[in-house]
Amino acid sequence: MAIHSSNDFQEKSLPALQLTEDTEDTDDPGPNRPTRTRIRIRIPKEYNDEPVISRLVSHHGVTVNIAAALLGANARDDGWFDLELRGSSRQIQSALIYLDEMDLEIWGDLDTEEDGW
């Protein structure tokens, strides 16, 4: 799986994605703190019958905001999604691992602004 920065699209490893903390409490670095990240993914057409985004919610407990999507007519092509993921650090890491295990292309927004929930 390749993870790309939206700025340079160079190949990155999974930990390169920046999770933006939505809390002022820096004394609690635990895995349950509220966090968000913005990613863009390409879902190949062979996964058209798989509920990839739905599983992010149901299996990994993250809230998904679909900021943009590009889908071909009758879902015959790859799908491109611009997603904002919100949840605990643990939930978001679990969701990213799930996408990685599916070998999807992921681009991370490394310049995400912190705006709180």
TAWORA-V135129 format. One record per backbone hydrogen bond with DSSP energy under -0.5 kcal/mol. NH is the residue of the N-H (numbers start at 1). CO is the residue of the C=O. E is the energy in kcal/mol with one decimal. If there is no record, write none. Layout:
nh	co	e
NH	CO	E
NH	CO	E
//
This chain:
nh	co	e
3	12	-1.2
4	2	-0.5
4	106	-2.3
5	10	-0.7
6	108	-1.7
9	5	-2.4
12	3	-2.1
16	13	-2.1
17	14	-1.7
19	17	-0.5
20	18	-0.6
20	36	-3.0
21	19	-0.6
22	34	-2.0
26	24	-1.1
28	25	-0.7
29	27	-0.7
33	30	-1.2
35	87	-3.1
36	20	-2.1
37	85	-2.1
39	83	-2.8
40	107	-2.6
41	81	-2.5
42	105	-1.8
43	41	-0.5
43	79	-3.5
44	42	-0.7
47	44	-2.4
48	45	-1.8
50	47	-2.1
52	50	-1.8
55	51	-2.2
56	52	-0.9
56	53	-0.5
57	53	-1.0
57	54	-0.5
58	54	-2.7
59	55	-2.1
60	55	-1.0
61	57	-1.3
62	56	-1.8
63	86	-3.2
65	63	-0.5
65	84	-2.5
66	64	-0.6
67	65	-1.1
67	82	-2.2
68	82	-1.3
70	80	-2.5
75	72	-1.9
76	73	-1.2
79	43	-2.9
80	70	-2.3
81	41	-2.7
82	68	-2.9
83	39	-3.1
83	81	-0.6
84	65	-2.4
85	37	-3.1
85	83	-0.5
86	63	-2.4
87	35	-2.5
89	33	-1.0
90	31	-2.6
92	88	-2.6
93	89	-2.5
94	90	-2.2
95	91	-2.4
96	92	-2.6
97	93	-2.3
98	94	-2.2
99	95	-2.2
100	96	-2.3
101	97	-2.8
102	98	-1.2
103	100	-1.8
104	99	-1.7
105	42	-0.8
106	2	-2.5
107	40	-3.1
108	4	-2.8
109	38	-2.5
110	108	-1.0
112	109	-0.8
115	113	-0.6
//
